[in-house]
Amino acid sequence: MKILLLKKSAIIVCMSKERFITFIFGTAIEALFFSISMFGKDWLFAVVFGLFLLRRLMLSYKLDKFMRENKIL
């Protein structure tokens, strides 16, 4: 796992293939539990899993932005 510094001193972690697969799998599980909580009207767990999901989506956005700016893919 490599750590890169951006212009605004934000730290972005470039993932290996195995870490990326577990990241995607974890995001899918969190989205599943979030939707189950929403449909079951269990608002406390929906908020908790929503925050977890939001954190992962923000990290995905930062990684995508970094890769586009540096033309990695």
C-alpha positions in Angstrom: 0.0 0.0 0.0 1.5 3.3 -1.0 0.7 6.7 0.5 0.8 9.8 -1.7 0.6 13.4 -0.8 -1.5 15.8 -2.9 -1.2 19.5 -3.3 -3.6 20.3 -0.5 -1.7 18.0 1.8 -4.5 15.4 1.6 -3.3 11.8 2.0 -4.5 9.3 -0.6 -3.8 5.6 -0.3 -3.2 3.7 -3.5 -4.6 0.2 -3.1 -3.3 -3.1 -4.2 -5.7 -5.3 -6.2 -6.6 -7.5 -3.1 -7.3 -4.4 -1.0 -9.5 -2.9 -3.8 -11.6 -6.1 -4.0 -12.1 -6.1 -0.2 -12.9 -2.4 -0.4 -15.6 -3.1 -3.0 -17.0 -6.1 -1.1 -17.1 -4.0 2.1 -18.9 -1.2 0.4 -21.5 -3.7 -1.0 -22.1 -5.2 2.4 -22.5 -1.7 4.0 -25.0 -0.7 1.2 -26.9 -4.0 1.8 -27.2 -3.4 5.6 -28.1 0.3 4.9 -30.9 -0.7 2.6 -32.2 -3.4 5.0 -32.2 -0.9 7.8 -34.0 1.7 5.7 -36.7 -0.7 4.6 -37.1 -2.1 8.1 -37.5 1.4 9.5 -34.6 0.9 11.9 -33.4 4.5 11.7 -30.5 4.2 14.2 -28.8 1.5 12.2 -29.6 3.2 8.9 -27.8 6.4 10.1 -24.8 4.3 11.3 -24.5 2.3 8.1 -25.2 5.5 6.1 -22.2 7.2 7.7 -20.0 4.2 7.0 -21.2 4.2 3.4 -20.7 7.9 3.0 -17.1 7.6 4.3 -16.3 4.9 1.7 -17.9 6.9 -1.1 -15.9 10.0 -0.2 -12.7 7.9 -0.3 -13.7 6.5 -3.7 -14.3 10.0 -5.0 -10.9 11.2 -3.8 -9.1 8.2 -5.4 -11.0 8.7 -8.6 -10.2 12.4 -8.7 -6.5 11.7 -8.0 -6.3 9.1 -10.7 -7.9 11.4 -13.3 -5.7 14.4 -12.4 -2.5 12.3 -12.7 -3.8 10.3 -15.7 -3.1 7.0 -14.1 -5.8 5.1 -16.0 
